[in-house]
Amino acid sequence: MSQDEIHCTIPGCQRDVTAQEGLPETICEHHLSLPRAHLRARLATTARRLAAIESYWSDDATFDVLVANDRYVQLSHVTCVAQESFEAAWGRFKLAILSAEAGNAGAAKAGPPLRAAG
């Protein structure tokens, strides 16, 4: 495997992954599509919110205004809350992927459904 190749971090998956931004792990498109729409939307919303809040820390002018107005502690708190919210959304998202994979693996091992005698 070359250093340019990145694989999905879901156990057992060897699919190649394109560069992703904003996610703590590299996940293939197949696995990204498994969680329900509301979980994908929640993850996207919390990621956008966290990125917007983190931008205050990197913009010197905005940061200086916040410090001058005694808002540093408030910004620190809001950043922590946004980070925790993102981590919770990520945890639910990844759990949905792992649950779907476990369900798929269980269904494959079980074979076809049994028919009722009749």
N, C-alpha and C positions, 0 to 999 in steps of 0.2 A: 504494500500500500504506500503510495507516495504521500508526502506531507500535504499536498494540495487537496487530497480526497478527505472528505468528512462524511462520516456515517451517522445515521440516526442513533440516538442514545437510548431508545427503547430496547429493552433486553430482547435478543433474538433477531432484531432487525438489522439488515446489512445494506439498506437502501442508501444511496448517496444523497447528500443534503446540500442545497445551495446555501450561500451565506445568509444568515438571518440576523436581524437586529431586534433587540428588545426582549428576547427570550433568554432565560438562564441556561437552556440546554438546546442542542441542535436536534430538531425533530423533522422527520420527512413529511412530505405533503400528505401522504396517505394517513399517517397518524394525526396530523394536524386537523384532518377533516373528520375524525371520529367523534370528538365531543359535540354535544348538541349546540345549536346556534346561540342559545343564551349564555353558555359558558364561554364560547368564543368571543361574544360581544363583551361580556364582563371583563375578560382578560384584556381585550383591546382597549376598553375604556380605562381600566386601571393603569395600563402601560402608558397611555397618552397622558393621563393625569400626573403620573410620576415623572414622566419626561418634562412636562411643563413646569412642575415644581422644581425639578433639578436644574432647569435652565436659569432659575434665579440665582443659584449658587455660582454658575459659570459666567454670568453677565455682571461684570464689575460695577457698572453704573447702577444697575438695579439693586445689587447687593449692598452697595454703599448707602443708597437711600434707605433700604430696610434697616441697616445697622444704625444710621443716623436717627431714625424714627423709633428706635428701641423695639424693633420687630424681629430681631435675630432669634430670640428664644421661641417666638411664635412660628417662625419659618422652620426652625429645627423640629418642633413638634409636628407641624403639618407634613414635613418631609418624612418623619418616622411613621406617621399614620398612613401616608400614601404608600410607603414601602411595605408596611404590614398588609395593607389591602391588596397590593399587587402579589405579594407572596401567597396570600390566602387564595386569590383567584388562580394563580399558577398551580397551587397544590390541588385545587378542585379540578382544574383542567387536566393535569397529568394523571390524576386518579381516574378520571373518566376514560382516558386513553388506555391505561393499564387494565381497567375493568373490562373495557370492550375487547382488548386483546385476550384476556383470560376467558371471557365468554366465547370468543371465537375458537380458542384452543380447546376449550371444553366441549364445544359442539362438534369440532372435528374429531376428537377422540371418541365421543359417544357414538358416532355413526348415525345412520338414519333413524328417524323416530319410529318407535314401536307402534304397530297397528293394533287396535282393539279387536279382540276376537268377536266375530260376529256374524 
